[in-house]
């Protein structure tokens, strides 16, 4: 889900650059082997003045990619670049990096003449709620050609002379209650890649100044129409109005939907008072007290606890220490 947000940011910047007649270089990870910081589809945009957006590693490759990209900006010749950070004999990438993986990137020049129409179309699609698939030709006369393909028939893969990236829309992180402690929660949820939405009956709380990261800010009570929020199985909700009656009303309304996660802020006795009134078959969807047991306190640490739990639930993971995990971190 982070790739969607990163792609949206980079393509919006490309849209601005091409509208002003400026070119830029785009580096995309097309293949990996072993342990790597980023996965296929991760992107780095390099502008003509050297400024960069995105990342393709933990910082060990970016400067070399930048230099290669600036060269490609001058020549226009797209290139596939291979990095082997596992080779101890390699004088550049084997010395002290310890990443123990291999990364293939495709770096190409993006120009107003060739790419404006596609960039504009991608920007529109990334505002929507449907999957998007972007294909890039890696070899031959068509090297560097970008195109949109049917997302229902594709997955993210490097196959021969073509790399295709399949992007699924991020889940929505719905916060019911826009009080002060919702601000760090919304910010953190946005930063990790969720689409943030807020609902509150107090219009004065739902301002862009307080929540610049929110995709939607809806004035609503739980008993009113929630159509504008488009609640569905791809929504994760947190209820935190700080009023028992309002919390209970929101929980009951959300249980009428297919939301898989309903985080409930507050102590156990409040949770029990609300949960004991609902169908026992529905109680498993209520996560209260909300959040992982991190031992934190204060709005920012509570926000970290909540977002971490929601992310684990979304990915179907049982939270634990990575040192205790025997399988690969990104294995299904």
C-alpha positions as CSV (number, residue, x, y, z in Angstrom):
1,X,0.0,0.0,0.0
2,X,3.0,2.3,0.5
3,X,3.9,1.9,-3.2
4,X,0.5,3.4,-4.2
5,X,1.2,6.5,-2.1
6,X,4.8,6.8,-3.3
7,X,3.7,6.4,-6.9
8,X,1.0,9.1,-6.4
9,X,3.5,11.6,-5.0
10,X,6.0,11.0,-7.7
11,X,3.6,11.1,-10.6
12,X,2.0,14.3,-9.2
13,X,5.5,15.8,-9.2
14,X,6.1,14.5,-12.7
15,X,2.9,16.1,-13.8
16,X,4.1,19.5,-12.5
17,X,7.5,19.1,-14.1
18,X,6.2,18.1,-17.6
19,X,3.6,20.9,-17.5
20,X,6.5,23.3,-17.2
21,X,8.4,21.6,-20.0
22,X,11.0,19.9,-17.7
23,X,12.3,16.4,-17.9
24,X,13.3,14.1,-15.0
25,X,14.6,10.6,-14.4
26,X,12.6,7.8,-12.9
27,X,14.3,4.8,-11.2
28,X,12.1,1.7,-10.5
29,X,13.1,-1.5,-8.8
30,X,12.2,-4.3,-11.2
31,X,13.8,-7.3,-9.5
32,X,15.2,-8.4,-6.2
33,X,17.0,-11.4,-4.8
34,X,17.7,-12.1,-1.1
35,X,17.3,-9.5,1.6
36,X,16.5,-6.0,0.3
37,X,15.2,-2.8,1.9
38,X,12.6,-2.1,-0.8
39,X,10.6,-4.5,-3.1
40,X,9.8,-4.3,-6.8
41,X,7.9,-1.2,-7.8
42,X,9.7,1.1,-5.3
43,X,10.6,4.4,-7.0
44,X,13.1,7.2,-6.9
45,X,12.5,10.4,-8.9
46,X,15.6,12.4,-9.8
47,X,15.1,16.0,-11.1
48,X,17.6,17.8,-13.3
49,X,18.9,19.8,-10.3
50,X,19.6,16.6,-8.4
51,X,16.7,16.7,-6.0
52,X,15.1,13.3,-5.2
53,X,11.7,12.0,-4.1
54,X,11.2,8.4,-2.9
55,X,13.8,5.8,-2.2
56,X,15.0,2.4,-3.5
57,X,17.1,1.4,-0.5
58,X,17.9,2.3,3.0
59,X,20.2,5.1,1.7
60,X,23.1,3.0,0.4
61,X,22.2,3.1,-3.3
62,X,20.5,6.5,-3.8
63,X,23.6,8.6,-4.5
64,X,24.9,6.2,-7.1
65,X,21.4,5.9,-8.7
66,X,21.3,9.7,-8.7
67,X,24.6,10.0,-10.6
68,X,23.5,7.4,-13.1
69,X,20.1,9.1,-13.5
70,X,21.7,12.6,-14.1
71,X,23.7,11.0,-16.9
72,X,20.6,9.4,-18.4
73,X,18.9,12.8,-18.3
74,X,21.6,14.0,-20.6
75,X,21.8,11.0,-23.0
76,X,18.2,9.9,-22.9
77,X,19.3,6.3,-23.0
78,X,17.3,4.1,-20.5
79,X,19.4,1.6,-18.6
80,X,19.0,-1.4,-16.3
81,X,21.4,-1.2,-13.4
82,X,22.3,-4.2,-11.1
83,X,23.5,-3.9,-7.5
84,X,24.9,-6.8,-5.6
85,X,25.2,-5.9,-1.9
86,X,26.0,-9.4,-0.9
87,X,29.3,-9.7,-2.6
88,X,32.1,-9.1,0.0
89,X,34.7,-8.8,-2.8
90,X,32.8,-5.9,-4.4
91,X,34.9,-2.8,-3.6
92,X,31.8,-0.5,-3.7
93,X,28.7,-2.4,-2.6
94,X,30.2,-5.2,-0.6
95,X,32.1,-3.0,1.9
96,X,30.1,-2.7,5.1
97,X,26.6,-2.5,3.6
98,X,25.6,-5.9,4.8
99,X,22.3,-5.9,3.0
100,X,22.9,-9.3,1.6
101,X,20.7,-8.9,-1.4
102,X,20.6,-8.1,-5.1
103,X,18.6,-5.3,-6.7
104,X,17.8,-4.5,-10.3
105,X,16.6,-1.0,-11.2
106,X,15.4,0.4,-14.5
107,X,16.3,4.1,-14.9
108,X,14.8,6.2,-17.7
109,X,14.2,9.8,-18.8
110,X,10.7,11.1,-18.5
111,X,9.9,13.9,-20.9
112,X,7.0,16.2,-21.7
113,X,7.0,15.1,-25.3
114,X,6.7,11.4,-24.7
115,X,5.0,11.0,-21.3
116,X,2.6,13.9,-20.5
117,X,-0.6,12.1,-21.5
118,X,0.2,8.9,-19.6
119,X,1.3,10.9,-16.5
120,X,-1.9,12.8,-16.4
121,X,-4.0,9.6,-16.8
122,X,-2.1,7.9,-14.0
123,X,-2.6,10.9,-11.7
124,X,-6.3,10.6,-12.3
125,X,-6.4,6.9,-11.7
126,X,-4.5,7.1,-8.5
127,X,-7.2,9.3,-7.1
128,X,-9.7,6.6,-7.6
129,X,-10.5,3.3,-5.8
130,X,-9.6,0.8,-8.5
131,X,-6.3,-1.1,-9.1
132,X,-3.8,0.3,-11.5
133,X,-1.2,-1.5,-13.5
134,X,1.8,0.3,-15.2
135,X,4.0,-1.5,-17.7
136,X,7.5,-0.5,-18.8
137,X,9.4,-2.0,-21.6
138,X,13.0,-2.7,-20.6
139,X,14.7,-3.6,-23.8
140,X,15.0,-2.9,-27.6
141,X,13.5,-0.1,-29.5
142,X,10.6,0.2,-27.1
143,X,12.9,0.5,-24.0
144,X,11.5,3.0,-21.6
145,X,8.0,3.0,-23.1
146,X,5.4,3.3,-20.3
147,X,1.8,2.1,-20.7
148,X,-1.3,1.2,-18.7
149,X,-2.5,-2.4,-18.9
150,X,-5.5,-4.3,-17.5
151,X,-5.0,-4.7,-13.8
152,X,-7.3,-7.7,-13.6
153,X,-4.9,-9.7,-15.8
154,X,-1.6,-8.6,-14.2
155,X,0.6,-8.9,-11.2
156,X,3.8,-7.2,-10.2
157,X,6.5,-9.1,-12.1
158,X,9.6,-8.8,-14.3
159,X,9.0,-11.1,-17.2
160,X,11.5,-11.0,-20.0
161,X,11.7,-7.6,-21.6
162,X,8.8,-6.2,-19.6
163,X,8.2,-5.1,-16.0
164,X,4.6,-4.6,-14.8
165,X,3.6,-3.1,-11.5
166,X,0.2,-3.9,-10.1
167,X,-1.0,-1.3,-7.6
168,X,-3.9,-1.9,-5.2
169,X,-5.6,1.1,-3.6
170,X,-4.6,1.5,0.1
171,X,-7.2,0.7,2.8
172,X,-9.0,3.6,4.4
173,X,-8.2,4.5,8.0
174,X,-11.4,6.0,9.4
175,X,-11.2,7.9,12.6
176,X,-14.5,8.5,14.4
177,X,-13.8,11.5,16.6
178,X,-11.7,14.5,15.6
179,X,-10.3,15.6,18.9
180,X,-6.8,16.8,19.6
181,X,-5.4,13.3,20.0
182,X,-6.7,12.4,16.5
183,X,-4.2,14.7,14.9
184,X,-1.0,12.5,15.5
185,X,-3.1,9.4,14.7
186,X,-4.2,10.8,11.3
187,X,-0.7,12.0,10.5
188,X,0.9,8.6,11.4
189,X,-1.7,6.6,9.5
190,X,-1.1,8.8,6.4
191,X,2.6,8.5,6.6
192,X,2.6,4.7,6.5
193,X,0.3,4.6,3.5
194,X,-3.3,4.5,4.7
195,X,-5.9,6.8,3.1
196,X,-7.2,8.8,6.1
197,X,-10.8,9.7,6.6
198,X,-12.4,11.5,9.6
199,X,-16.0,11.7,10.9
200,X,-17.2,14.0,13.6
201,X,-20.4,15.9,14.3
202,X,-18.4,19.1,15.1
203,X,-17.6,20.9,11.9
204,X,-15.1,23.2,13.6
205,X,-12.9,20.2,14.3
206,X,-12.8,19.0,10.7
207,X,-10.5,21.6,9.1
208,X,-7.7,21.2,6.6
209,X,-5.5,23.1,9.0
210,X,-5.9,20.4,11.7
211,X,-6.0,17.5,9.3
212,X,-4.1,18.2,6.1
213,X,-3.4,14.5,5.5
214,X,-7.1,13.5,5.5
215,X,-8.6,12.4,2.2
216,X,-12.1,12.9,3.6
217,X,-13.4,15.0,6.5
218,X,-17.1,14.3,7.0
219,X,-19.5,16.0,9.4
220,X,-21.7,13.1,10.5
221,X,-23.2,11.3,13.4
222,X,-23.5,7.5,13.4
223,X,-27.2,7.6,13.0
224,X,-27.0,9.7,9.9
225,X,-26.1,8.7,6.3
226,X,-22.5,7.6,6.0
227,X,-22.5,7.2,2.2
228,X,-19.9,9.9,1.8
229,X,-17.4,7.8,3.8
230,X,-17.8,4.8,1.5
231,X,-17.3,2.3,4.3
232,X,-16.4,-1.2,3.0
233,X,-14.2,-4.3,3.8
234,X,-11.2,-2.2,2.9
235,X,-11.9,0.2,5.8
236,X,-10.2,0.1,9.2
237,X,-12.0,2.2,11.9
238,X,-11.0,3.7,15.2
239,X,-13.6,5.0,17.5
240,X,-12.4,7.7,19.9
241,X,-15.0,10.4,20.6
242,X,-14.3,10.3,24.4
243,X,-18.0,10.0,25.1
244,X,-19.5,6.6,26.0
245,X,-22.8,7.1,24.3
246,X,-21.1,8.4,21.1
247,X,-18.6,5.6,21.1
248,X,-21.3,3.0,21.5
249,X,-23.4,4.5,18.7
250,X,-20.4,4.5,16.4
251,X,-19.4,0.9,17.2
252,X,-23.0,-0.3,16.7
253,X,-23.2,1.4,13.3
254,X,-19.8,0.1,12.2
255,X,-20.9,-3.4,13.1
256,X,-23.6,-3.1,10.5
257,X,-20.9,-2.8,7.9
258,X,-18.2,-5.1,6.7
259,X,-15.4,-3.3,8.5
260,X,-12.9,-5.9,9.7
261,X,-11.3,-3.8,12.4
262,X,-13.0,-1.5,14.9
263,X,-10.5,-0.1,17.3
264,X,-12.1,1.3,20.5
265,X,-10.1,3.8,22.6
266,X,-10.7,3.7,26.3
267,X,-10.3,1.4,29.4
268,X,-11.5,-2.2,29.6
269,X,-14.7,-1.4,31.6
270,X,-15.8,1.0,28.9
271,X,-15.0,-1.6,26.3
272,X,-16.9,-4.3,28.1
273,X,-20.0,-2.1,28.6
274,X,-20.1,-1.5,24.8
275,X,-19.1,-5.0,23.7
276,X,-21.5,-6.8,26.0
277,X,-24.4,-5.2,24.3
278,X,-23.6,-6.6,20.9
279,X,-24.0,-10.0,19.2
280,X,-21.2,-12.3,20.6
281,X,-20.5,-13.3,17.0
282,X,-19.5,-9.7,16.2
283,X,-17.3,-9.1,19.2
284,X,-14.1,-10.3,17.6
285,X,-14.1,-7.3,15.3
286,X,-13.9,-4.9,18.3
287,X,-10.3,-4.2,19.3
288,X,-10.4,-2.6,22.7
289,X,-8.5,-1.2,24.4
290,X,-7.2,-0.4,21.0
291,X,-3.5,-0.8,20.1
292,X,-0.5,-3.0,20.7
293,X,1.0,-3.3,24.1
294,X,4.1,-1.1,23.6
295,X,4.1,0.4,27.0
296,X,3.7,3.9,25.5
297,X,1.8,6.9,26.8
298,X,0.8,10.3,25.3
299,X,-1.0,10.9,22.0
300,X,2.0,10.2,19.7
301,X,2.9,6.9,21.4
302,X,-0.7,5.8,21.6
303,X,-1.0,6.7,17.9
304,X,2.0,4.4,17.1
305,X,0.4,1.6,19.1
306,X,-3.0,2.0,17.2
307,X,-1.5,2.3,13.7
308,X,0.8,-0.7,14.3
309,X,-2.1,-2.9,15.4
310,X,-4.3,-1.8,12.4
311,X,-1.4,-2.6,10.0
312,X,-0.9,-6.0,11.5
313,X,-4.6,-6.8,11.3
314,X,-4.7,-5.6,7.7
315,X,-1.7,-7.9,6.7
316,X,-3.1,-10.8,8.8
317,X,-0.1,-10.8,11.0
318,X,0.2,-11.8,14.7
319,X,2.4,-9.0,16.1
320,X,5.8,-10.1,17.5
321,X,9.5,-9.5,17.4
322,X,11.1,-10.0,14.0
323,X,14.0,-11.7,15.7
324,X,11.6,-14.5,16.6
325,X,10.3,-14.9,13.0
326,X,11.6,-17.9,11.2
327,X,10.1,-17.1,7.8
328,X,11.1,-14.3,5.5
329,X,9.7,-10.9,6.6
330,X,7.7,-10.3,3.5
331,X,6.6,-13.9,2.9
332,X,2.8,-14.4,2.6
